[in-house]
Structures are given as C-alpha cells and as structure tokens.
C-alpha cells in the first residue's frame, strides 16, 4: 500500500520507513510544503496520507481516490478541511498526547522570561552595562500574578499545574470544560470577559477554530487589564497581530511572548520582530527528542491501523471514531 507524506520538517523519514516498511508499505514523500494545487499528484492514489503543514483543502481531499485516513503530524488540524474529509468518509487523526510537557515547560519559560526580564537584562549586560535593564516594577514574581489560561485541554491543564507550583492564581476560560472540573484542579472557571479584565498575564492554549480565530483583537484587548502580558503558544491566528502591535506600542499590553505566527514562517521584515517588548521563538515549543519520536511513531502506526481496517483512536472529524 502507498502512504503519502505531504511534507515534513525532520532530517529524514527513518522512523516512518522502519515501521511502514516492516508492513510492506511504500512511502512517497515530499519534504517541503507545497501549494494545495500541487498535492493531488501525490495523494490521489495514496492509501493513507500523513501531513504536517501542507494545506489539505477540499479540492485536495476530493482528489483522494482511496485514502483510508489522513494523519496530522501534530495536535492542531487547522490545515485540514475536516468537513470535506468527513463528507468523503475519510477519518482525520491527530496526535493529541505528544509534546504536552514540552509546550507547558516552554510556556513557563517564556512567562518567566517576561516577568524576570531575562532577555533585556542579558542584552543589557552584553552591551557593557551593570544593573537592571529596566525599571524595578518590571521585575515581578509569579506568586503576585493572576494568570488567565484560555483553553483547558491537555496542555492548558499542565500549564495551570506549573503556575500553581509558582503560587500564581489561575483563571480558566474554556466553554467546553465543565466548571467543576476546572475547580477540582484548583483553578477558577470564568468568562472570557472576566479573564481579560482580571488577568495580569493571558496564555492561549486553544485550537484554531471559527470561534477562536482573532480571539485577541482590538476590542478584546481594549477590555484587558492595562499592562497585561500576552503569550501565544497555540496558533498564530488566535491573535490579530496588528491589534497586538498597537497595544504593545501604547502600553495596553506591556509585553508579549510568541511561539506561533500567522503566516508561518513569519516574514523576516515583520515589524513585530523589531519590538523590544516582544520575545519570539520559531514554533519550537513542542520540540524534544522523545516528543518528536512519539509524534512520528504514532503517525506511522495510525496509517498502518487504517490500512489494516482497525478502529482508529484520535479521530477529530467523527468518521468511525473509537
């Protein structure tokens, strides 16, 4: 059987070749992400499709004559047209249980970098200066902060758990999670409006959906506490970048830490990269050797299961979910 891999950021496909080859399956892969118009040539006769960032639009999915599954290398599935796949009866699977600790750790690393002015003090010292790079009031302890966590899935819960260890008060907004479940984990369930108004820092951990795209925009940022810190390690399109830059310039948002952007890669001349009150990383929060190994092994095994006709876990579009 043929397994098509639309794109990948790894050095090679040794892991996938080992697992899929042992089952007698052939891998046909393109390393670099290509436009949607190019993809039918690769996926039309594939029995399983694995994708990382390539846009699997309705037209691309319509070209799949025999695909038994689409597997996303990752948690988010916003590059796949789920409704089109559902209409074709093709299950779409993600890998929801990888990189949880990595992203939660990265979130705390960025938040601590903001509250302890790690980057600015490092640059200050490298430039030959001694002492604080900014005012004393910019140095804050997490125990004194109320942190709003938007999205209380696997990653959001681990972020909250780490924040509690630092003695922060944690507000949670997630319309899907019952308030009692949030309370059982020592956090405070709240509306988005209340979270915006009360949080000293806001950390986004929700998927990109029609309801969440542009969640932080001019209107919502205007309702946030003046001097708030904003962190986004979920999806770049959760934030209106123009609105964020305006808020960063005015002081409404004191600082931001971003691991994701829209589009990606972010253009090297994007003005947000020149803002001194913004810390950035290139969508690497999920990275570690064990996490990437689990991601790739799980993707290959899901493809094998689908080809065998086994019931699939992690189905996100409701087609034959277990």
C-alpha positions in Angstrom: 0.0 0.0 0.0 1.1 3.6 -0.6 1.5 6.1 2.2 1.9 9.7 1.0 3.6 12.2 3.3 2.9 15.7 2.0 5.7 17.5 4.0 7.9 17.1 7.0 10.5 19.1 9.0 12.6 16.2 10.1 16.1 15.3 8.7 14.8 12.1 7.2 12.0 9.5 7.4 13.9 6.7 9.0 11.3 6.1 11.7 8.4 6.0 9.3 10.3 3.9 6.8 11.2 1.4 9.6 7.6 1.0 10.8 5.8 1.2 7.5 8.4 -0.8 5.6 8.0 -3.7 8.1 4.4 -3.9 6.9 5.4 -3.8 3.3 4.0 -0.3 2.6 5.7 2.2 0.3 6.3 5.8 1.3 6.1 8.5 -1.3 7.1 11.9 0.3 7.7 15.5 -0.4 9.9 17.2 2.2 9.0 20.8 1.6 5.5 22.2 1.9 3.9 22.8 -1.5 0.8 24.7 -2.6 -2.6 22.9 -2.5 -2.7 22.8 -6.3 0.3 20.5 -6.4 -0.9 18.0 -3.8 -3.4 15.9 -5.8 -0.4 14.5 -7.8 0.9 13.0 -4.6 -2.2 11.9 -2.7 -4.6 10.8 -5.5 -3.7 7.1 -5.2 -2.5 7.0 -1.6 -4.0 4.5 0.8 -3.0 6.8 3.7 -1.9 10.4 3.9 0.3 11.9 6.6 0.6 15.7 6.6 2.5 18.3 8.7 1.8 21.8 7.4 0.6 21.3 3.8 -2.9 22.7 3.1 -5.3 19.8 2.6 -8.2 21.8 1.1 -11.5 20.4 -0.1 -10.1 20.1 -3.6 -7.1 18.2 -2.4 -9.2 15.8 -0.4 -11.6 15.4 -3.3 -8.7 14.1 -5.3 -8.0 11.3 -2.8 -9.5 8.2 -4.5 -8.7 5.6 -1.9 -7.3 7.2 1.2 -8.4 5.4 4.4 -7.0 8.0 6.8 -5.4 11.5 7.0 -3.0 11.8 9.9 -1.7 15.2 11.1 1.8 15.3 12.5 0.7 17.4 15.5 -2.2 18.3 17.7 -3.9 21.1 15.7 -5.7 20.2 12.5 -6.4 23.6 11.0 -4.6 22.8 7.8 -7.0 20.0 7.0 -10.6 20.6 5.8 -12.3 18.4 8.3 -15.8 18.8 6.8 -14.5 17.8 3.3 -12.8 14.7 4.8 -16.0 13.8 6.7 -18.1 14.1 3.5 -15.7 11.7 1.8 -15.8 9.3 4.8 -12.1 9.8 5.5 -11.2 9.8 9.2 -8.7 12.6 10.2 -6.5 11.8 13.2 -4.2 14.0 15.2 -1.6 13.1 17.8 -3.1 14.8 20.9 -0.9 13.3 23.6 2.6 14.3 22.4 4.6 17.3 23.5 2.3 18.2 26.4 5.1 18.7 28.9 7.4 20.4 26.3 4.8 23.1 25.5 3.8 23.6 29.1 7.5 24.0 30.0 8.1 26.4 27.1 5.1 28.5 28.3 6.6 28.9 31.8 10.0 29.6 30.3 8.5 32.5 28.2 6.4 33.8 31.1 9.4 33.8 33.4 11.5 35.5 30.7 8.9 38.3 30.6 8.4 38.6 34.4 12.1 38.4 35.2 13.2 40.4 32.2 15.6 37.7 31.2 16.3 38.8 27.6 16.6 42.5 28.2 18.9 42.0 31.2 21.0 39.6 29.1 21.4 42.2 26.3 22.0 45.0 28.8 24.9 43.1 30.3 26.3 42.2 26.9 26.3 45.9 26.0 28.6 46.6 28.9 26.0 47.8 31.5 25.6 46.5 35.0 22.3 46.5 37.0 18.7 46.4 35.9 17.9 46.9 32.2 14.5 48.4 33.0 12.6 49.8 36.0 12.2 47.8 39.2 8.5 47.5 38.6 9.1 45.3 35.6 10.6 42.6 37.8 7.7 40.5 39.1 7.1 37.2 40.9 4.5 34.8 39.7 3.1 34.5 43.2 1.8 38.0 42.8 0.1 37.4 39.4 -3.3 36.3 38.2 -2.8 34.3 35.1 -5.6 33.6 32.6 -5.4 30.3 30.7 -7.6 30.2 27.6 -8.1 26.5 26.7 -8.1 23.8 29.3 -7.1 20.7 27.3 -4.0 18.6 28.0 -1.6 21.5 27.6 -3.7 24.1 29.3 -4.0 21.8 32.4 -0.3 21.2 32.6 0.4 25.0 32.3 -2.1 25.6 35.1 -0.4 22.9 37.2 3.0 24.6 36.8 1.6 28.0 37.5 0.2 26.7 40.8 3.6 25.4 41.8 4.8 29.1 41.4 1.9 30.2 43.6 0.1 32.1 40.9 -3.7 32.5 40.9 -5.1 30.8 37.8 -8.2 31.8 35.9 -9.5 29.4 33.2 -11.8 30.1 30.3 -12.9 27.0 28.3 -16.6 26.8 27.3 -16.3 23.0 26.7 -14.8 22.0 30.1 -17.3 21.8 33.0 -16.6 24.4 35.7 -16.4 21.7 38.3 -13.5 20.1 36.5 -11.6 23.4 36.5 -12.3 23.9 40.2 -11.2 20.3 41.0 -7.8 21.3 39.6 -7.5 24.3 41.9 -8.3 26.9 39.2 -11.1 29.4 38.8 -13.5 29.0 35.9 -14.6 32.3 34.4 -15.9 34.0 31.3 -13.6 35.4 28.7 -14.6 39.0 29.7 -13.7 38.4 33.3 -10.5 36.7 32.4 -9.5 39.7 30.3 -10.4 42.2 33.0 -8.6 40.3 35.9 -5.6 38.7 34.4 -2.0 40.1 34.7 -1.0 37.6 32.0 -3.0 35.7 29.4 -1.8 32.5 27.9 -3.5 31.0 24.9 -3.8 27.2 24.6 -6.9 26.7 22.5 -7.3 25.3 18.9 -7.7 27.5 15.9 -11.4 27.4 15.0 -14.0 29.7 13.6 -14.8 30.7 17.2 -11.3 31.3 18.3 -9.6 33.0 15.3 -8.8 36.6 16.2 -9.8 35.9 19.8 -7.4 38.7 20.9 -8.3 41.7 18.7 -8.7 45.4 19.2 -12.0 45.0 21.1 -10.9 42.2 23.4 -7.5 43.8 24.1 -9.3 47.0 25.0 -11.1 45.1 27.7 -7.9 43.6 29.1 -6.1 44.9 32.1 -3.6 47.7 31.2 -0.1 46.3 31.3 -1.1 42.7 30.7 1.3 40.2 29.4 0.2 38.1 26.4 1.6 34.6 25.5 0.6 32.5 22.5 1.9 29.0 22.1 -1.1 27.6 20.3 -1.9 29.0 16.8 -0.8 32.3 15.3 -4.3 33.3 14.0 -5.7 33.4 17.5 -4.3 37.0 17.7 -4.8 39.9 15.4 -1.2 40.9 15.0 -1.9 44.5 14.0 -4.1 44.9 17.1 -1.4 43.4 19.3 1.3 45.7 17.9 -0.9 48.7 18.6 -1.5 47.5 22.1 2.2 46.9 22.7 3.1 50.3 21.4 0.5 52.0 23.6 1.4 50.1 26.7 -2.0 48.5 27.0 -0.1 45.2 26.6 3.2 45.5 28.4 4.9 42.6 26.7 4.3 39.5 24.6 5.9 36.1 24.1 5.0 34.3 20.9 6.0 30.9 19.6 3.4 30.9 16.7 2.5 33.3 14.0 0.2 33.9 11.0 1.6 33.2 8.5 4.4 30.9 9.3 7.3 31.3 8.8 6.8 34.9 9.9 8.3 37.3 7.3 11.8 38.4 8.4 10.8 42.0 7.9 7.6 41.8 10.0 7.6 44.8 12.4 6.7 42.7 15.5 10.2 41.2 15.3 11.7 44.6 15.9 9.7 45.3 19.1 11.8 45.3 22.2 8.9 44.2 24.4 8.3 41.0 22.4 10.0 37.7 22.9 9.8 35.2 20.0 10.6 31.6 19.2 10.1 29.8 15.8 7.3 27.4 16.7 9.6 25.2 18.6 7.7 24.8 21.9 6.9 21.1 21.1 10.5 20.1 20.4 12.3 17.4 22.2 13.8 14.1 21.0 11.2 11.9 22.9 8.3 14.1 21.7 9.3 14.0 18.0 9.9 10.3 18.2 6.4 9.7 19.7 4.9 12.0 17.1 6.4 10.2 14.2 5.9 6.7 15.5 2.2 7.4 16.3 1.6 8.8 12.9 3.0 5.8 11.2 1.1 3.4 13.4 -2.2 5.2 12.7 -1.6 4.8 9.0 -0.9 1.1 9.5 -4.0 0.7 11.5 -6.2 2.4 8.9 -4.8 0.3 6.1 -5.5 -2.8 8.1 -9.0 -1.7 8.8 -8.6 -1.4 12.5 -10.6 1.0 14.6 -8.8 4.3 14.9 -8.2 6.4 18.0 -7.7 10.2 17.9 -10.3 10.8 15.2 -11.2 14.5 15.1 -13.9 14.6 12.4 -16.2 11.9 13.7 -15.6 9.3 11.0 -15.5 5.9 12.6 -14.1 7.3 15.9 -13.4 4.9 18.8 
